């Protein structure tokens, strides 16, 4: 592929906000994860861990238990019960349509250890950035295979539920859920112009 075509391909990736009904094979998911793990990582620690959820019963239990916690959060926010019902129902129905759900976790196991809070926090952020790089690689891999995917951060709000349902070790931190399907409907919201987000040499100097 020509370099210009590669750049256009990367820019063309969009999140599938509406998953399709087509099945995605385990082999395809494994190929995408192989690409995901080629991402750069701090110290080459490779702090990413993945749980592939393909069994519909496991997927349903995960989604339902996360939804129950979300309902409690929304009630504490003071939302009307009808709004809560509609919000949660729409989201859970969408997730259940996904052929596969990939839960992405972080582990600090091989990251550097420091005695002070400042460097420990830097090390943690480096791990988060590394995991995010792996997720982006995964999304591009699915895009290359013509498979729809959407990165959702809901696991951050229900880590204990996710770990309990999927028997994830306590030392792993759920970071994201990637919904994978075939034939989903993708959409790409407008991006801010480069003039609003980039400067040359120092902030305020236009590119």
N, C-alpha and C positions, 0 to 999 in steps of 0.2 A: 504494500500500500504506500502511495506517495505521502511524504510528510504533511502536505496540505490536507490530504484526505484524512489522515490520522487526526489532525487538529479538528477538522469538521466533525469527525465521528465522535470524538470526546465531547465536543460542545453539543452534540445532538442528543446525548443521554438525558432522559427525563424520568421522574418518578412516576410509577404506575399507581395513581391514587385509587383506581378502581381495578382490583385484580381480575384477571381472566379466569375462565373455568378449565383451561387446558392443563394437563398434567406435566410436571417437570420431573424428569427421572433423577434418581440418586446419582447416577454417573455424571449427569450434567452439573449437579450441585457440587460434587467432589471436584470436578474440573474447575469450577469457579473458585472454590476454596483454595485450590492449588495456586491459582493466580493471585488470590488474596494474600497468601502467605509469602508472595514474592515482594511485598511492599517493604519499604525501608522501616527500620525500627531503631529506637535509641539503644546504643550499645549492642545492636543485633540481638537484643533480649527476646524479641518476638513475643510480646506479652499478650497476644491474642489467643483466645480459646473459643471454640465454636460447638454449639449443640444443634444438630439438624433435626427438626421436628417434622416428620412426615406422616406419622400415625395420626389419623383423624381424631381418635379418642384422646390422645395426649394433647393434641393441638386444642381441642375443645376444652379440656380441663384447664389448660394454661390460660386460655383466653377468658374463660368464665371467672376464674379466680382473680385474675388481674382486673377484670371488669368490676367485680364486687368491691375491691379496694378503691377503685376509681370512683364508684358511686359514693362511697363514704367520704372521699375527699371533696367531691362536688357538693354533697350535703353540708359539709362544714363550711364551704364557700358561700352557702346560703342560696343556692340556685333552686328554682322551682322544680318540683318532682317531675313534671311533664317534660321540662327541658332536659333534665338529667336522663330520663328514660330514652328520649329521642337521641341525645348525644351518644350515650353508651351503646344503644342498639345499633346505630349507624356504624359506629367504629367496630364493634364486635362482628357484625355481619360481614363487613369488609374483610376483616382478618380471617374469618372462617373460609372465605372464598379462595384464599391463597393455597396453592398446591403444597408449598413447603414454607415453613417458617424457620429462619436461622437465627438463633440467639447468640449474640456476640458478647463475650466476656473479656475482662481484663484480669491479669494476674501480675502482682508485683514480685513474684518469686525470683526472677533473674535480674531484676532491676538493681541498681546500686543502692547500698544502704548507708545512710548518714545519721549522725547523732543530733543534728539540728533541724528544726521545723522548716526553715527556709529551703534548704536543699532537698529535704524529703518531699516537700510540696512540688518543687521543680521536677523531681524524679517522677512523681505521680502524674503531673501534667504531660511529661514526655511519654509516659506509657499510654495515656489517653490519646495523644496525638498519633502514636504508632498504631493503635487499634483503629482509629479513624482512617488512617492511610490504607489499612487492610480492607476496610469496608468499601472505600472508594474503588480499590482495585477489583473487589468482588462485583460491585455494581457495573463496572465497565466490562467485566468478563461476561456477565449475564447479557448485557447489551449487545456484545459481539455475537452471542449465540442466539439473538433474537428472542430473548426471554425477558419478561417484565419483572421489575423489582422495585421495592420502595423501602427506604431506610426510615424506621420509626424509633423514637427515643423512649417509648413507653416503659421499657424494662428498667430505666433509671428510677421510675416512680414506684416500682413494685419489686425491688430486688429480692426480698425475702420470699415472696410468693414464687417468683421465677426459680430461685434456687431450690425451694422445697419441692415444687412440682417436677422439676427436671433432675432432681438429685445432684445438683451442682455443688461442688465443694465450697465450704464457707470462705475459703481464701480467694475465690473468684468473684469478681464484681460484674453483674450483668450491665452492659452498656447500651445495647441496642437490639432491636428486632428487625430483621430484613424479611419482608413478605415477598415471596417468589411465585410467579405464575406465568402461564403462557396465554398470550392474547389479551393482556390487560390494557387499560386505557391510560396512556401517559399524558401528562400535562406539564408544561414548564412555565412558571410564572415569570413575568418580566424581570430582568436583571438591572441593577443600578448601573448607570454609565460609568466607565472607567474613571472619568473626571471626578466622580464623587468618592471613589474608594482608593485611588492611587495618586501619589505625588512623586516628584523627582528630587532626590537629594535631601529634602527636608519637608515637613508637613506644611501645606499651604502653597507650595510651588507646583503649578500644574504640569502634568506630563505632556 
